[in-house]
Amino acid sequence: MTTASLFLSGIRATGRHGARPSEKEEPQDFVVDLDIEVSVGDDDIAGTADYRGITEAVRAVVEQRSFDLIESMAAAIADDLLKIERIARVTAVVHKPNAARRLGIDGVAAAAIAPR
């Protein structure tokens, strides 16, 4: 069986995450990018990992769970995606666009890599 890289970028979701309690009071925007190694069988959607399910799984982590660190969120996303059939490796990058405006930067991101 062949493997291929699948890239999904700009998965947007809203959640309550942050190290400070005030960050969890109001929902914030998060953006997730993925680099996924998938097994490829036939030239059919059933022959690979369906990115609709992948996107739903990412949004579930961001919207239904709460983390102090975006590093922990990235790791949870990567670990959850490894449970999907045909996914062999995941790199999940979580962006928190409004995290560091007071520092004069556009945002903060963290990546987690989960090999099978």
C-alpha positions as CSV (number, residue, x, y, z in Angstrom):
1,M,0.0,0.0,0.0
2,T,1.2,3.5,-0.8
3,T,1.3,6.4,1.5
4,A,0.7,10.1,0.7
5,S,0.9,13.4,2.5
6,L,-2.4,15.1,3.0
7,F,-2.3,18.8,4.0
8,L,-5.4,20.5,5.5
9,S,-5.0,24.2,6.4
10,G,-7.1,26.8,8.0
11,I,-9.5,24.6,10.0
12,R,-11.2,27.3,12.1
13,A,-12.9,26.6,15.4
14,T,-13.8,28.5,18.5
15,G,-13.0,27.4,22.0
16,R,-12.2,28.3,25.6
17,H,-8.5,27.7,26.1
18,G,-5.6,29.5,27.9
19,A,-3.4,29.5,30.9
20,R,-5.2,32.5,32.5
21,P,-8.8,32.0,33.7
22,S,-9.9,35.1,31.8
23,E,-8.9,33.4,28.6
24,K,-11.5,30.7,29.2
25,E,-14.4,33.1,29.9
26,E,-15.0,34.2,26.3
27,P,-14.6,31.9,23.3
28,Q,-11.6,32.6,21.2
29,D,-10.7,31.8,17.6
30,F,-8.2,29.0,16.8
31,V,-6.9,27.8,13.5
32,V,-5.4,24.3,12.9
33,D,-3.2,23.2,10.1
34,L,-2.4,19.5,9.5
35,D,0.2,17.5,7.7
36,I,-1.0,13.9,7.7
37,E,0.6,10.7,6.3
38,V,-2.2,8.5,5.0
39,S,-2.3,5.0,3.5
40,V,-3.8,5.1,0.0
41,G,-5.6,2.1,-1.4
42,D,-8.0,2.3,-4.4
43,D,-8.7,5.6,-6.2
44,D,-11.8,6.0,-4.0
45,I,-12.7,8.0,-0.9
46,A,-12.8,4.7,1.0
47,G,-9.2,4.1,0.0
48,T,-7.8,6.9,2.2
49,A,-8.6,9.0,5.2
50,D,-11.7,11.2,4.5
51,Y,-10.8,14.8,5.3
52,R,-14.4,15.6,6.3
53,G,-14.1,13.2,9.3
54,I,-10.6,14.6,10.0
55,T,-12.0,18.2,10.1
56,E,-14.9,17.2,12.3
57,A,-12.5,15.5,14.8
58,V,-10.3,18.6,15.0
59,R,-13.3,20.9,15.6
60,A,-14.5,18.5,18.3
61,V,-11.2,18.8,20.3
62,V,-11.2,22.6,20.0
63,E,-14.8,23.2,20.7
64,Q,-15.6,20.5,23.3
65,R,-12.5,20.3,25.4
66,S,-10.4,22.9,27.3
67,F,-6.7,23.3,27.5
68,D,-4.3,25.6,29.3
69,L,-1.7,25.3,26.6
70,I,-2.0,25.2,22.8
71,E,0.8,22.7,22.9
72,S,-1.5,20.3,24.8
73,M,-4.3,21.0,22.3
74,A,-2.0,20.2,19.4
75,A,-1.0,17.0,21.0
76,A,-4.6,16.0,21.7
77,I,-5.6,16.7,18.1
78,A,-2.7,14.6,16.8
79,D,-3.4,11.7,19.1
80,D,-7.1,11.7,18.3
81,L,-6.5,11.8,14.5
82,L,-4.2,8.7,14.8
83,K,-7.3,6.8,15.8
84,I,-8.7,7.3,12.3
85,E,-8.1,4.3,10.0
86,R,-5.4,4.8,7.4
87,I,-3.7,7.7,9.2
88,A,0.0,6.8,10.0
89,R,1.4,10.1,11.2
90,V,0.1,13.5,12.1
91,T,1.6,16.9,12.6
92,A,-1.0,19.3,14.1
93,V,-0.2,23.0,14.2
94,V,-2.6,25.1,16.4
95,H,-2.6,28.9,15.9
96,K,-4.1,31.3,18.5
97,P,-4.2,34.4,16.4
98,N,-5.0,36.9,19.2
99,A,-2.8,35.4,21.9
100,A,0.0,37.9,21.9
101,R,-1.3,41.3,20.6
102,R,0.0,43.0,23.7
103,L,3.5,41.8,22.7
104,G,3.1,43.3,19.3
105,I,3.1,40.0,17.4
106,D,0.4,38.5,15.2
107,G,-0.2,35.3,17.0
108,V,1.2,32.2,18.6
109,A,1.3,28.6,17.3
110,A,2.4,25.2,18.6
111,A,3.0,22.0,16.7
112,A,2.7,18.4,17.9
113,I,3.9,15.3,16.0
114,A,2.3,11.9,16.6
115,P,3.7,8.9,14.8
116,R,1.9,5.6,14.8
